[in-house]
Amino acid sequence: MDRHTEIVTEVAARVRLFHERQQPFRIYHGSTNSTRESQYRRDNTVDTSRLTNVLKIDTHAKTALVEPNVPMDRLVEATLRHNLVPPVVMEFPGITAGGGFAGTAGESSSFKYGMFDRTVNWIEIVLANGDIVTASRSDKPDLLYGAAASFGTLGVTTLLELQLIEAKTYVKLSYIPISSVSEAVTEVRRATEDPSTDYVDGILLSAERGVVCVGRLTNHVGEGLKIQRFTRARDPWFYLHAIEVVNRREGIVREAIPLVDYLFRYDRGAFWTGKFAFQYFVTPFNRITRWALDRYMHTRVMYHALHKSGHTKRYMIQDVAVPYPGAEDFVQYLDTHFGHYPLWICPLRQTGQWPNSPHGLLAEKPSRKAPDMLLNFGVWGPGSTDRKTFVDDNRGLEHKVQSLGGRKWLYACAFYTEEEFWDIYDKRDYDALRAKYHATHLPTIYDKVKVDWEAEQRAISASWRLWLLALFWSIWPLSGLYGVYKATIGGDYLLPRESSWRSRLIPQGKIKM
């Protein structure tokens, strides 16, 4: 803890300097899984990139004490040594514990445990005036829940205690084919109401075809049950494998997937968005090319390339959730206005296993009719090449979600006007919390997530240099090649790190039977 204390003391001193000047700052973590454009400069940044360690695993209390920049693969690797695993694990191994807490992260176990931040017992945080405090459900609970999904606008999270659960060797996964959105919702409801279910998500291949995937942790592989892996270069991408299973028309198919392969099943290909890279570079998309280019198809590399190429402005990347009754209407809207499949679906419990906890200051304004369970949709695909049309399409999606009583996760760009944004989110309580904890000089969450495309266009029109740059990067395939080049030479995102679980299964002797 000495090293941790030393680093946090340095962070607090830096934050205190900004507070004395009443100067806003940004937090540099060393990586990002947000799709928003970076706004970091050396003179406006607090560097926390050295906070990268798992400090303690308490096997009795089933908790992990972790610094905020611990990525999911390293966290899982550390906890599995003790036969434990976090109850909510983000599917991309490079997403960090701090990112999952301060951002938003709902995964296939979130129907049971809620968002990732609901599995955090307490945090250490450097307040915006430089004070170092802890916040838990019993001590400063407003700060604990307010800091969740606040994107660093209340202070700098420097330590988290996470809940853990017993790990098992495999996830027994059932692929349940569906022929309509209503059938998908029915299967999701059935699975989430079954106490033996540990994981639920699904893939819609169209409005009339898809698969719901239901997982249960197990130490035993039944006779005749195939073991299927997804983390090696020779393994299939998960979504392609799921499509193949559906195409067999064999009814419900069951497989045993090693736990880590299940948790990070979408890493290779970033769900299915990796396919768009093949399309962009006019490259054949088959098993041989996916194997040959595997090192570029992991999410760490893909996020780096996405940011450096500027293609976040060309692709619709939105995660939104709507109440179950609005699911069919929403898919109809997407079918008409978006037109790209697959779509990811995932049930989410807003409160997690603490029903008395608030939904967080950045949840929609309280409503007695607000359901605790929502169905998340991952909407990811090419957008319009015309910037105004692209913005209008995103705004249309945001308005549709709002009209259905849903919500949008803010790791992606927000296209709301400021008035629209604060009509949805609880500005009064958010501002009160920022005042209480000395954070009024920091950027607001709207400042951090907004897209001001009109200002972008004005800047380009007013500057020949920016106009020429925009013209240059619009020439195919210059921006894409630049993104690949920057990802190849490294930086924030290096090539997939070697982990002990990448080359072997978890030994049976390491898991309690």
C-alpha positions, 0 to 999 in steps of 0.5 A, spaced: 500 500 500 506 504 500 506 505 493 499 506 492 499 511 498 505 515 494 501 515 488 495 518 490 498 523 494 501 526 488 494 525 484 491 529 490 497 535 490 496 535 483 488 536 484 489 541 489 493 545 484 487 545 479 482 547 485 486 553 487 486 556 480 479 554 480 481 550 473 478 544 470 482 538 469 481 531 465 483 525 468 488 521 464 488 513 465 492 511 460 487 507 456 479 508 454 474 504 451 469 510 450 468 512 443 468 519 444 473 524 442 479 525 446 480 532 449 487 531 453 492 536 453 498 536 458 496 542 461 489 540 463 490 533 465 491 529 472 495 523 470 492 516 474 496 511 469 500 508 474 494 506 478 494 499 475 494 494 481 490 488 484 492 490 491 488 484 495 484 478 494 480 477 501 477 470 500 473 470 506 469 476 505 470 475 497 472 481 495 478 484 491 481 491 492 483 494 486 486 500 483 482 503 478 486 502 471 486 494 473 483 491 466 478 486 466 483 480 464 488 482 469 482 482 474 480 475 472 486 472 472 488 475 479 481 472 482 481 466 479 487 464 483 483 464 489 477 460 485 473 467 485 471 471 479 467 478 479 460 477 478 459 482 473 465 482 468 465 487 462 466 483 455 472 487 453 478 485 457 481 492 456 476 495 460 478 497 467 475 497 474 475 504 474 472 505 467 466 500 469 465 504 475 465 511 473 462 510 466 457 505 465 457 497 464 452 492 463 453 485 461 450 478 461 450 477 468 447 484 470 440 482 470 442 479 477 447 483 479 446 490 476 451 494 472 458 493 474 458 499 479 453 496 483 458 490 485 462 496 488 462 496 496 466 502 497 471 507 493 477 511 495 476 518 491 480 524 491 475 530 491 476 536 487 479 540 492 484 535 493 482 531 499 482 524 500 476 520 502 472 514 502 465 513 500 461 506 502 453 505 503 454 507 510 459 513 509 458 518 504 453 513 500 451 520 496 458 520 493 458 513 492 452 512 488 453 519 485 460 518 483 458 512 479 457 513 472 459 520 473 465 520 468 470 523 473 466 529 474 466 529 482 473 527 483 478 522 481 477 515 484 483 511 486 481 505 489 475 500 489 473 494 493 469 489 489 465 484 490 467 477 488 463 470 487 465 463 487 468 461 480 467 455 476 470 451 470 465 452 465 459 456 463 454 451 460 451 455 454 444 454 451 443 457 444 435 458 444 433 460 437 428 465 436 423 467 430 421 474 433 422 480 438 416 478 442 419 471 442 426 473 444 423 477 450 419 471 452 425 467 453 429 473 456 424 473 461 424 466 462 431 465 463 432 471 468 426 469 472 430 462 473 434 462 479 439 457 476 441 462 471 447 466 471 448 469 464 443 472 459 444 475 452 442 475 445 443 476 438 438 479 433 440 477 426 433 480 423 427 482 426 424 475 425 431 471 427 436 471 432 438 467 438 438 468 446 444 465 450 443 462 457 449 461 461 449 457 467 456 456 471 458 449 472 464 444 474 462 438 470 461 437 462 456 432 461 456 426 457 456 428 449 457 436 451 462 439 446 467 444 449 467 450 445 473 456 446 473 463 443 479 466 445 485 463 440 486 465 433 484 459 430 477 459 434 471 462 431 468 469 433 463 468 438 457 471 434 459 467 427 459 461 431 452 463 434 449 464 427 452 457 425 448 454 431 442 457 429 443 455 422 443 448 423 436 448 425 437 443 431 433 447 436 436 448 443 444 447 442 448 446 448 455 447 449 460 448 455 465 454 454 471 455 459 469 461 464 474 465 461 473 464 454 465 465 455 467 472 459 471 475 453 467 471 448 466 478 444 473 480 444 475 478 438 472 482 433 469 486 438 462 483 437 461 483 430 464 490 428 471 487 426 467 485 420 466 493 418 474 493 418 474 488 413 469 491 409 473 498 409 479 495 406 476 491 401 478 485 404 475 478 404 472 476 410 473 468 412 476 464 417 483 464 413 483 472 413 480 472 420 486 468 423 491 471 419 489 478 422 487 476 429 492 480 432 489 486 429 482 484 431 482 484 439 478 490 442 485 493 445 487 494 438 481 496 435 479 501 440 486 504 439 485 504 431 478 507 432 480 513 435 486 514 431 482 514 425 477 518 427 472 513 425 468 514 431 464 520 427 462 515 421 460 509 425 453 509 429 456 506 436 450 506 441 448 502 447 441 504 449 435 500 454 428 500 453 423 497 458 421 490 455 414 492 452 417 497 448 422 492 445 418 490 438 417 498 437 424 499 438 427 494 433 421 496 428 424 503 428 431 501 428 429 496 422 427 502 418 432 508 420 438 504 422 438 497 417 444 494 420 444 487 424 446 484 428 443 487 434 445 485 441 440 484 447 442 484 454 437 484 460 439 489 465 437 490 473 438 497 474 438 497 482 442 490 482 442 486 489 441 492 493 433 494 492 434 500 496 440 503 493 438 509 489 439 509 481 444 514 481 444 521 480 445 521 473 439 516 472 433 519 469 428 523 474 425 519 478 418 516 476 414 511 480 412 507 473 420 506 472 421 499 471 427 496 474 428 491 468 430 494 462 432 490 455 439 493 452 440 494 445 447 494 442 446 498 436 453 498 432 454 499 425 456 504 419 452 511 419 451 516 414 457 519 410 454 526 411 455 529 418 449 532 418 445 526 417 449 522 421 448 527 427 440 527 425 440 519 425 443 519 432 439 524 435 433 521 432 435 514 436 436 518 442 429 521 442 426 514 440 429 511 446 426 517 451 419 516 448 419 509 450 421 510 457 428 508 456 435 510 457 442 511 454 449 509 456 453 515 456 460 512 454 458 513 447 457 520 444 451 524 446 447 528 441 442 532 445 442 539 446 444 541 453 436 543 455 434 536 452 440 533 456 438 536 463 431 535 462 432 527 462 438 527 467 437 530 474 441 536 474 438 539 481 441 533 485 447 533 481 449 540 481 448 540 489 452 534 490 458 537 486 457 543 490 457 539 496 464 536 494 467 542 491 467 540 484 463 545 481 469 548 477 470 541 473 467 539 467 460 537 467 458 530 465 454 534 459 461 537 457 464 531 457 459 527 453 456 532 448 457 532 440 457 540 438 457 538 430 455 545 429 461 548 432 465 543 429 463 545 422 464 553 424 471 551 426 472 547 419 469 553 415 473 558 419 480 555 417 483 553 411 488 548 415 482 544 418 478 544 411 484 541 408 485 536 414 478 534 413 478 533 406 485 529 406 482 524 411 476 523 407 480 520 402 479 513 402 483 509 405 488 514 409 484 515 415 483 507 416 491 506 414 493 511 419 489 508 425 492 501 423 499 504 423 498 507 430 495 501 433 501 497 430 506 501 433 503 501 440 501 507 445 495 507 449 493 500 447 498 495 445 497 488 442 493 483 446 497 482 453 499 475 454 495 472 460 496 465 463 489 463 461 490 465 454 494 458 452 490 453 457 484 451 460 483 453 468 485 446 471 480 442 475 484 442 481 484 450 481 476 450 482 473 448 488 468 442 486 
